[in-house]
């Protein structure tokens, strides 16, 4: 899956995420299988988030790799990347993606793209469709929701049930209300009183 395959600025090749912490991750080279630390300040990007410029907009790396795979029938690229010149790189990509942006996609980008493709194919990573990523994400979300529901049910079963004296509270409250109403009914009304002006509106306006 491309979401766990990483490109690291300043480092050649591709890497696989092994473990991730707050400030430190461990990544493994897909070329020589060596594991190295990657820190939070390193510029790391998932292949899942890379796209290529075209004349009509961006196209995801998923789609570009799939087109190369179709051209090469699932095998590594048919040109020698160690000797091919810039015109040869442009011609190759034009055969895969005719509308790629010639001004913003440089020959060095094309060579890097083809090297990435070869590395992925050599490591048995051949399904580049984004549908697989979406299905995996959906499964992960479903499992997380099921786990959350199980935890809630477990907590519910382990929590002791208590019965609140609802009826007695209601009875007390009703008696207090009756006594308060009775006391109010016998209280004489003050004479010559002027209702105070409410300042709620003034407070709101201020």
N, C-alpha and C positions, 0 to 999 in steps of 0.2 A: 504494500500500500504506500502511495506516494506521501501521505501525510507524515509518516515516520522516517522518510528519507530526507536528509538535510544537505544543503550546500552551505559551506562555511567560507566566508570572505577571507581571502589570503591563503586558503588551503586548497590544493587540487583534489579532484575526485568528489565522491559522495560519501555520506556517512549515515549510519543508522543510529537512532536514539536507543540507548540501552537503559539508562535511568535518568531521572530528572529530579533535581532538588530546587531549593529557593534561589541559590546563587551559583550552583554548579551542576552541570549535567555530564554524563559519561556518554561519549559517542564512539562508534566503531567504524573504521574505514571499510568500505565495501571492496576496496582493492587489495589491501594486505591484511585485513582483519585486526589491525592494531587498535587498541582502545586508548583514547586520550580524553583529558578533561576539556570541557567547554564552559567558559564563564559567562556571566550575565552581560558583560560588556562586549563579548564577541558578536559579530554580525552573522547570525544564523537564520536561515530561512528554509521552510519546508517546501519541497517541490510542489506540494499541493497548492501553494500560494503564488506560483510563478506563471506568468503569461508572456506571450510574444506579440510584438507590435505588427499589425497588418494595416492595409489601407482603409479598411472598414471598421477598425477598432482592435481590441485585444482578443487574442485567442488563448485559451488555457493550455498549459503544458501537457495536460492529459491528452488533448486532441492532437497536438503536434506529434507527441510520441506515438500515438496510435496510427497516425498517417505514415510515419517512418516505418513502423512495424509492418504496416500493410505493404509498403513499397518493397521492403526487404524480406517479406514472407516470414517474419518472426526471427530473422537472423541478424547478426551484427551488420553494420553499414558496409556497403560494397566498395567504398573508396578508401584509399590509404591516407589516414589523417596525418601521418607524419610527413607526407610529401605534397599533399594537395595544396594548390595556391588559392588566393582569395577568389578569383573568378570561378574556380572549380567548386568552392564552398557555396558561393551564391547560386551557381547553376544547380547544385544538388538540392538546396532548399527550395528553389523555384520549382523543381520537379515535384516537390512534396506540398509546398504551400505557395502557389503562384502569386498571391497577393500580399506577401510579406513586405513590410516597410523597408525599402532599400536604404533609406536615409538613417533610420534609427536602429536597425539590426545590423551590427557589424560582423565582418568575417570571424572575428575572435568569438563573438557570441554563438555563431553557427557551429564553429569547431567545438566549443564547450558543450553545446546542446548534443552534438553527435557523440562526443565522448561519454556524456551522461547516459545516453541511450545504450551505448555498448556496455557500460558498466552494469546497468540494470538488467539487460538481457543476459549477460554473463553470470549474474547472480540469481537467475531464475525468476526475476520480477518482470513479468510479461503482460499482466493485465493492467492497462493504464486507464480503463474506463472510470469516469467519476461515479457511475452508478454503483460500483462496488464500495466506494467510500461512503455513499449515502446509506447503503444497506447496512454497513458495519455500524455507522453512527446511530441508525434507527435501532439496531439490536442492542447497542450499548445503552441507549436511553431507556429502552424497555426494561432491560435488566436492572438499571438503577432505580426505576420506578417501582419494580416488583420488590427489590430489596428494601426500599423505603417503606412500602406498605407492610412488609413482614416485620420490620422494626416497630412500626406503630402498633401492630396487632400484639406483638410481644410485650410492649410497654403497657398496653391496655389490660392484658391478662395479668401482668405482675402487679398492677396498681390496685390496692385494696379499695373495695367499694364502700362508700360511707353514705349513710342516709341522713339527710338534713331535716330538722324539725320544721318543715315548711308550714304545716297547718298551725302550729303554735305561734310562729312568727306572725302569720296573717291575723290570728286572733288578737295578739297583743297590739298589733298596729291598728286594727279596727277599734279597739277599746280606747287607745290613745287619741285617735281621730275624733271619736265621739266625745271624749272629755274635753278636747280642745275646742270643738264646736260649741259645746254647752257653755264653756267659760266665755267664749267670744260673744255668745248671744246675750249674756247678762252684763257685759261690760258697757258702761254708758259711753255714748259718742261725744267727743269734745265739741263744744260750741264755738262758732265763729272761727273755724279753721279753714285755711286756704290750701288746696292741694299743692304739693311741691312740684316744680317743673322737672321733668326728667332730663338728665344730662347725658343719656346714652347716645343720642344723636350727635350732641356736641363733641363727645369723646370720639365718636367714629369719624366725624368730620375733621377733627384735629389730627 
